[in-house]
Amino acid sequence: DNIPRDAKEHLASPVAGSASPLQETPKNIDDIELPFPWSDEELQEVFRKFDADKDGEVHKDDLPAMLQYIGARKALEDVKRIANSQTNYATLNFEEFLEFMSKFREFDVERLREEFKQADTDGSGFLDFDELHHLLHQLGYAPTAQSSLEAMQEIDADGNGEVSLLEFEGLREYLRKTEGMTKDDVEELRILYDKSTGRSSGDREPVAEEIWRVTMYLGYSVPLNEIQEIAKQVDSDGNNDISFSEMLKLIRRVREEEKADMVEVLSQHGSNPAALPIEDLGLALSDLGYFVSEEVVFEILDVLGAQENEDSLTLDELANFMRRYRLTEGFTQEELDELGDTFQKESRGPNSALRTLDVGRVLRWYGFSRTVQQVQNLVKWIDFDCSGELELTEFLKLMRRMYQDEAKARYSVFDSFANKHTGEIPASAVPCALTRLYGAEPNPEFVEVALDKVASDVASGKQERRKSNASETPLVGEETENTIEATPLSYLNRVNFENFFKHYRQLVVDEIHAN
């Protein structure tokens, strides 16, 4: 038996949230004994994973990554200090690793006690939900409010809506096992995981490329190479296949890294590093890899309701915005309704689904010209159950990808033509930019009309008044004002170029519909 003696004693004690009755919370939380959270099997697994050359030892430098793998907090300097106090050698065998985990646990528990005391502002020995959720984020976890609430309900044995230190440790263990996700999250991921194997029996584990498809399906903007790198870190047996538990770890890492990116984005926009100005939200989203129209931005903000400050978003508010964005697939409600109507008109068969030829026809209707082979590849990418058909949910995700890919390419094209100092492109370069974007020469008449519309928009102050009333903001291509005589623009900044593209694209789509 390889579990340290003190760890055995902890394992023998009742675990918070289990069927065993919880001990009554002592007045002094320093007297509460907390269980050792990791099983012998878990520790053996993580040791085998990081024993790369299979010599029965792991390097000290790998200890922070090993702790992260098993869901523990990694404090780099503290980990180094504990490991160096244990041995002067650069590596640890399994017995030494178990000893390290025992010492790390002692340190982690003492740190947890102090942080719990600080969060317990009234000294009652309990935390309410707000205190709990704040402490979880402070400790480095990244649960949503819903997952925190579910975890609290799971371990709050007496149902008093408050959590003791012992219950809190049980809550940390619960979040560690669920990777900080809600039951609905886990259920959805289980379905996608089974589908990604190509067969519901799940007798073949997916590889990193297939898990990348899952993250794209869920609405995350993570490059394949990053998913492959994370997959290497969570692949416990090194066989390049991803088990379901490993996929949960991978998705958790994706969420954690996106949260870290959000923190970085907040620090780059505005004077307050803890608040993102609403006027910079579009740029911040593009920094995160998402390209969202102003119409969608203001509709989501309207649905989310009042913020702490009407002119900015906190980190939690930005995270809520992103969850809503994924829920709507990045479309306004009117756009979702239109896409749904189109799907109902074009779908067929007992399952009311779109086949490959149907998908190609619908894409052309929305201005996306693709070859049959390209459409087949798109359907294959989104069709997890390999049915050869797309249901409504899959169709909406496909359309989100089409618009997102187009926007990403558009941003790249603009950057390639823009002056590095002014951030503008000459109006005369717009046809060349469209040629590079579409791979074919644009309609010169449409270019001229769209440029005139942008000049009119600028003259009327239309772009500057978007924020004043989101409900009056027209949808892409919708015109509600008479064209205003305006001086043609000689140069376009990114906002002007995006507005130009909306007008140009709508003219192209209108022509397709007319024919």
C-alpha positions in Angstrom: 0.0 0.0 0.0 1.7 3.2 -1.2 -0.5 5.9 0.5 1.4 7.8 3.3 0.3 6.9 6.8 -1.3 10.3 7.5 -3.0 10.2 4.2 -4.5 6.8 5.2 -5.9 8.4 8.3 -7.5 11.2 6.3 -9.0 8.7 3.8 -10.5 6.8 6.7 -12.4 9.9 7.8 -15.8 10.8 6.4 -15.7 12.8 3.2 -17.9 15.9 2.9 -21.0 15.3 0.7 -20.9 11.5 1.2 -23.6 9.4 2.8 -21.6 9.5 6.1 -22.9 12.0 8.6 -20.8 15.2 8.8 -19.1 16.0 12.0 -20.4 19.1 13.8 -18.3 22.1 12.9 -16.1 23.1 15.9 -16.0 26.8 16.8 -12.3 26.8 16.0 -11.8 25.7 12.4 -8.2 24.9 13.2 -9.5 21.8 15.0 -11.2 20.4 11.8 -9.4 17.5 10.2 -9.7 17.4 6.4 -9.6 14.2 4.3 -6.7 13.4 1.9 -8.4 13.9 -1.5 -6.3 11.7 -3.8 -6.5 7.9 -4.1 -3.5 5.7 -4.5 -4.7 5.0 -8.1 -4.8 8.7 -9.0 -1.3 9.3 -7.7 0.1 6.2 -9.5 -1.5 7.4 -12.7 -0.1 10.9 -12.6 3.3 9.5 -11.6 3.3 7.1 -14.6 2.3 9.9 -16.9 5.2 12.2 -16.0 7.7 9.4 -15.7 8.5 10.0 -19.4 11.5 7.7 -19.7 10.0 5.0 -17.5 12.9 5.0 -15.1 10.7 5.1 -12.0 11.4 8.8 -11.3 9.9 12.2 -12.0 11.7 15.6 -12.2 11.0 18.3 -9.6 10.3 20.7 -12.4 7.3 18.5 -13.4 5.6 18.8 -9.9 3.6 21.9 -10.7 2.2 20.3 -13.8 1.5 17.1 -11.9 -0.5 19.0 -9.3 -2.5 20.8 -12.0 -3.2 17.4 -13.6 -4.8 16.1 -10.4 -6.8 19.3 -9.8 -4.6 20.8 -7.1 -3.5 24.4 -6.8 0.0 24.9 -8.0 2.0 27.6 -6.2 5.4 27.4 -8.0 7.6 28.9 -5.4 5.9 26.9 -2.6 6.2 23.6 -4.6 9.9 24.3 -5.1 10.4 25.0 -1.4 8.6 21.8 -0.3 10.5 19.6 -2.8 13.9 21.1 -2.0 13.4 20.7 1.7 12.7 17.0 1.0 15.6 16.1 -1.2 18.6 17.8 -2.9 18.3 15.5 -5.9 16.5 16.7 -9.1 14.2 13.7 -9.3 11.8 11.8 -7.0 10.9 8.2 -7.0 7.3 7.1 -6.3 7.8 6.8 -2.5 9.4 10.3 -2.4 6.6 11.6 -4.6 4.0 10.3 -2.1 6.0 12.0 0.7 6.0 15.2 -1.3 2.2 15.0 -1.7 1.7 14.4 2.0 3.8 17.6 2.8 2.1 19.5 0.0 -1.3 18.6 1.4 -0.3 19.8 4.9 0.8 23.1 3.4 -2.4 23.3 1.2 -4.7 22.7 4.2 -3.0 25.4 6.3 -3.3 27.8 3.4 -6.9 26.9 2.9 -7.7 27.5 6.6 -6.3 31.0 6.4 -8.1 31.8 3.2 -11.4 30.4 4.6 -11.0 32.6 7.7 -10.5 35.7 5.6 -13.6 34.9 3.5 -15.6 34.2 6.6 -16.1 37.9 7.4 -18.4 37.4 10.4 -16.4 34.7 12.0 -19.3 32.3 12.0 -17.3 29.3 10.7 -19.5 29.2 7.6 -19.6 30.8 4.1 -22.7 31.9 2.2 -22.9 31.5 -1.6 -21.3 34.8 -2.5 -18.4 34.3 -0.1 -18.0 30.8 -1.4 -18.0 31.7 -5.1 -15.6 34.5 -4.5 -13.2 32.2 -2.5 -13.3 29.6 -5.3 -12.1 32.1 -7.8 -9.5 33.4 -5.4 -8.2 29.9 -5.0 -7.6 29.6 -8.7 -10.8 27.6 -9.6 -12.9 28.9 -12.5 -16.4 27.6 -11.9 -19.5 29.3 -13.2 -22.0 30.5 -10.7 -24.2 27.6 -11.8 -21.5 25.0 -11.2 -20.7 26.6 -7.8 -24.4 26.4 -6.9 -24.7 22.8 -8.0 -21.6 21.8 -6.0 -22.9 23.7 -2.9 -26.2 21.9 -3.1 -24.4 18.6 -3.5 -22.3 18.9 -0.4 -24.5 21.1 1.9 -25.7 18.1 3.9 -27.9 20.1 6.3 -29.3 22.3 3.5 -28.8 25.5 5.5 -27.3 27.4 2.4 -24.0 27.8 4.2 -20.8 25.8 3.9 -18.4 24.8 6.7 -14.7 24.3 6.2 -15.2 20.5 6.0 -18.0 20.9 3.5 -15.9 23.3 1.6 -13.2 20.7 1.2 -15.9 18.3 0.0 -17.0 21.0 -2.5 -13.4 21.3 -3.8 -13.3 17.6 -4.2 -16.6 17.6 -6.1 -15.4 20.4 -8.4 -12.1 18.5 -9.0 -14.0 15.4 -10.1 -16.4 17.4 -12.4 -13.6 19.6 -13.5 -15.7 22.6 -12.4 -18.5 21.9 -14.8 -22.3 21.6 -14.3 -24.1 18.3 -14.6 -25.6 19.6 -17.9 -22.1 20.4 -19.2 -20.9 16.9 -18.3 -23.9 15.3 -19.9 -23.5 17.3 -23.2 -19.8 16.5 -23.3 -20.5 12.8 -22.7 -22.9 12.9 -25.8 -20.3 14.7 -27.9 -17.6 12.4 -26.8 -19.5 9.3 -27.7 -20.4 10.8 -31.1 -16.8 11.8 -31.7 -15.8 8.2 -31.6 -17.9 7.5 -34.6 -20.0 4.9 -32.8 -22.1 5.1 -29.7 -20.5 2.1 -28.1 -17.4 4.2 -27.5 -15.0 1.4 -28.2 -12.5 3.8 -29.9 -11.2 6.8 -28.0 -10.9 10.0 -30.0 -7.6 11.8 -30.7 -6.8 15.5 -30.2 -8.1 16.5 -33.7 -11.5 15.1 -32.9 -11.6 16.9 -29.4 -10.7 20.1 -31.2 -13.9 19.6 -33.3 -15.7 19.3 -30.0 -14.3 22.6 -28.7 -15.2 24.3 -32.0 -18.7 22.8 -31.8 -19.1 24.3 -28.3 -18.1 27.7 -29.6 -14.5 28.1 -28.3 -12.0 29.8 -30.4 -8.9 27.6 -29.8 -6.4 26.7 -32.6 -5.8 23.1 -33.3 -2.1 23.3 -32.2 -3.1 24.5 -28.8 -5.6 21.7 -28.3 -2.9 19.2 -29.4 -0.5 20.7 -26.8 -3.1 20.5 -24.0 -3.9 16.9 -25.1 -0.3 15.9 -24.6 -0.5 17.2 -21.0 -3.7 15.4 -20.1 -3.0 12.1 -22.0 -2.3 10.0 -18.9 -1.1 6.9 -20.8 0.6 8.6 -23.7 -1.2 6.6 -26.3 -2.4 9.8 -28.1 -6.1 8.8 -27.5 -8.3 10.9 -25.2 -10.5 9.2 -22.6 -13.6 11.0 -21.4 -12.0 12.0 -18.1 -9.1 13.4 -20.0 -11.4 15.3 -22.3 -13.0 16.9 -19.2 -9.5 18.0 -18.1 -8.8 19.3 -21.5 -12.0 21.4 -21.6 -11.3 22.7 -18.2 -7.9 23.8 -19.4 -9.5 25.5 -22.4 -11.8 27.4 -20.0 -9.0 28.3 -17.7 -6.8 29.6 -20.5 -9.7 31.6 -21.9 -10.3 33.2 -18.5 -6.6 34.1 -18.3 -6.9 35.6 -21.8 -9.9 37.6 -20.5 -7.9 39.0 -17.6 -5.1 40.0 -20.1 -7.7 41.6 -22.4 -9.2 43.7 -19.5 -5.7 45.0 -18.7 -5.1 46.1 -22.3 -8.3 48.1 -22.7 -9.2 51.2 -20.8 -7.6 52.7 -17.7 -9.0 50.3 -15.2 -7.5 46.8 -15.5 -10.5 45.3 -13.7 -13.1 46.7 -16.1 -13.5 46.6 -19.9 -15.1 49.7 -21.5 -18.2 48.8 -23.5 -16.9 50.8 -26.4 -13.9 48.5 -26.6 -15.9 45.3 -26.3 -15.8 44.5 -30.0 -12.0 44.9 -30.1 -11.6 42.8 -27.0 -13.7 40.0 -28.4 -11.6 40.0 -31.6 -8.5 39.8 -29.4 -10.0 36.7 -27.9 -10.6 35.2 -31.3 -14.3 36.0 -31.6 -15.8 38.3 -34.3 -19.2 39.6 -33.1 -21.4 42.2 -34.8 -22.5 45.3 -33.0 -26.1 44.1 -33.2 -25.3 40.9 -31.4 -23.2 42.7 -28.8 -26.0 45.1 -27.8 -28.7 42.4 -27.8 -26.6 40.2 -25.5 -25.9 43.2 -23.2 -29.7 43.9 -23.2 -30.5 40.3 -22.2 -27.9 40.2 -19.5 -29.3 43.3 -17.9 -27.7 45.9 -15.7 -24.0 45.8 -15.0 -22.0 47.1 -12.0 -21.1 50.0 -14.2 -23.2 50.8 -17.3 -20.1 51.8 -19.3 -17.9 48.8 -18.6 -17.8 45.0 -17.9 -16.1 43.2 -15.0 -14.4 39.9 -15.6 -17.4 38.0 -14.4 -19.7 40.1 -16.6 -17.4 39.4 -19.6 -17.6 35.7 -18.8 -21.4 35.9 -18.7 -21.3 37.7 -22.0 -19.3 34.8 -23.6 -21.7 32.2 -22.2 -24.6 34.0 -23.7 -22.7 34.4 -27.0 -22.2 30.6 -27.2 -25.9 30.0 -26.3 -27.0 32.1 -29.2 -24.3 30.9 -31.6 -23.3 34.6 -32.1 -26.6 35.5 -33.8 -29.3 38.0 -32.9 -32.8 36.5 -32.1 -34.1 37.8 -35.5 -31.2 36.1 -37.3 -31.8 32.9 -35.4 -35.5 33.0 -36.3 -34.6 33.6 -40.0 -32.1 30.7 -40.0 -34.7 28.5 -38.3 -37.3 29.3 -41.0 -34.8 28.6 -43.8 -33.9 25.3 -42.2 -37.6 24.3 -41.9 -38.2 25.1 -45.6 -35.1 23.2 -46.8 -35.0 20.2 -44.5 -36.6 16.9 -45.4 -37.1 13.4 -44.4 -38.5 11.9 -41.2 -35.7 13.5 -39.2 -36.2 17.0 -40.7 -32.5 17.3 -41.6 -30.4 18.8 -44.3 -28.4 16.6 -46.6 -25.2 17.7 -48.3 -26.9 19.1 -51.4 -29.4 20.9 -49.3 -26.5 22.4 -47.2 -24.8 23.7 -50.4 -28.0 25.3 -51.6 -28.6 27.0 -48.2 -25.0 28.3 -48.0 -25.4 29.8 -51.5 -28.6 31.5 -50.4 -26.6 33.2 -47.6 -23.8 34.2 -49.9 -21.3 31.4 -49.3 -20.1 29.8 -52.5 -18.6 26.4 -51.9 -17.8 23.4 -54.1 -19.6 20.0 -53.5 -16.4 18.7 -52.0 -16.0 21.7 -49.7 -19.6 21.3 -48.5 -19.1 17.6 -47.8 -16.0 18.4 -45.7 -18.1 21.0 -43.8 -20.9 18.6 -43.1 -18.4 15.9 -42.0 -16.8 18.4 -39.6 -20.0 19.2 -37.8 -21.8 15.9 -38.2 -20.6 14.0 -35.1 -22.9 11.0 -35.5 -21.8 10.5 -39.1 -25.4 10.5 -40.3 -24.6 12.5 -43.4 -27.3 15.0 -42.4 -27.5 18.1 -40.3 -30.1 18.7 -37.6 -31.1 22.3 -36.7 -28.6 22.6 -33.9 -25.8 21.4 -36.1 -26.9 23.7 -38.9 -26.8 26.7 -36.6 -23.3 25.8 -35.5 -22.2 25.4 -39.1 -23.5 28.9 -40.0 -21.7 30.3 -37.0 -18.5 28.8 -38.3 -19.1 30.2 -41.8 -19.6 33.7 -40.5 -16.7 33.5 -38.0 -14.3 32.1 -40.6 -15.3 34.9 -43.0 -14.9 37.5 -40.3 -11.5 36.1 -39.4 -10.3 36.2 -43.0 -11.7 39.7 -43.4 -9.8 41.0 -40.4 -6.6 39.4 -41.8 -7.1 40.9 -45.2 -7.7 44.4 -43.7 -4.5 44.1 -41.6 -2.5 43.1 -44.7 -3.7 46.3 -46.5 -3.8 48.7 -43.6 -1.1 51.3 -42.9 0.7 50.3 -39.8 0.8 53.9 -38.5 -2.8 55.1 -39.3 -4.6 51.7 -39.2 -6.4 52.7 -42.4 -6.6 51.4 -45.9 -7.1 53.5 -49.1 -10.6 53.3 -50.5 -8.9 52.6 -53.8 -7.5 49.4 -52.3 -10.9 48.0 -51.3 -11.5 46.1 -54.6 -8.1 44.4 -54.2 -9.0 43.5 -50.6 -12.3 41.9 -51.7 -10.5 40.0 -54.5 -8.1 38.5 -51.9 -11.0 37.7 -49.6 -13.2 36.1 -52.2 -10.7 34.9 -54.7 -12.5 36.7 -57.5 -12.9 40.2 -58.7 -15.8 42.1 -56.9 -18.8 43.7 -58.6 -17.5 47.3 -59.2 -21.0 48.8 -59.1 -21.6 47.1 -55.7 -18.3 48.4 -54.4 -19.2 52.0 -55.4 -22.7 51.8 -53.8 -21.3 50.2 -50.6 -18.6 52.9 -50.3 -21.3 55.6 -50.7 -23.4 54.0 -48.0 -20.4 54.0 -45.6 -19.8 57.7 -46.3 -23.4 58.4 -45.6 -23.3 56.4 -42.4 -20.3 58.4 -41.2 -21.9 61.7 -42.1 -25.1 60.9 -40.3 -23.2 59.7 -37.2 -24.9 56.3 -37.4 -22.0 54.3 -36.2 -21.4 56.6 -33.2 -25.0 56.3 -31.9 -25.2 52.5 -31.8 -24.9 52.3 -28.1 -27.7 54.8 -27.4 -30.5 52.4 -28.2 -29.7 48.8 -29.2 -33.3 48.0 -30.0 -33.2 50.6 -32.9 -30.0 49.2 -34.4 -30.8 47.7 -37.8 -29.7 44.2 -38.7 -26.9 43.6 -41.2 -27.9 45.1 -44.5 -31.1 46.7 -43.2 -31.6 50.3 -44.3 -33.8 52.6 -42.2 -32.5 56.0 -43.3 -32.4 57.8 -46.6 -29.0 58.0 -48.2 -27.3 61.2 -47.1 -25.1 63.2 -49.4 -21.6 62.9 -48.1 -18.0 63.3 -49.2 -16.6 60.0 -50.4 -14.1 58.5 -48.0 -10.5 58.4 -49.1 -9.5 56.0 -46.4 -11.3 53.5 -44.3 -10.5 52.4 -40.7 -11.5 49.0 -39.5 -15.0 50.1 -38.4 -15.6 51.7 -41.8 -14.3 48.6 -43.6 -16.5 46.3 -41.5 -19.5 48.6 -42.3 -18.6 48.6 -46.0 -18.4 44.9 -46.0 -21.9 44.6 -44.5 -23.3 46.8 -47.2 -21.4 45.0 -50.0 -22.3 41.6 -48.7 -26.0 42.5 -48.5 -26.0 43.7 -52.1 -24.5 40.3 -53.2 -27.0 38.4 -51.2 -29.9 40.5 -52.5 -28.7 39.7 -56.1 -28.6 36.0 -55.3 -32.2 36.1 -53.9 -33.4 38.1 -56.9 -32.1 35.4 -59.3 
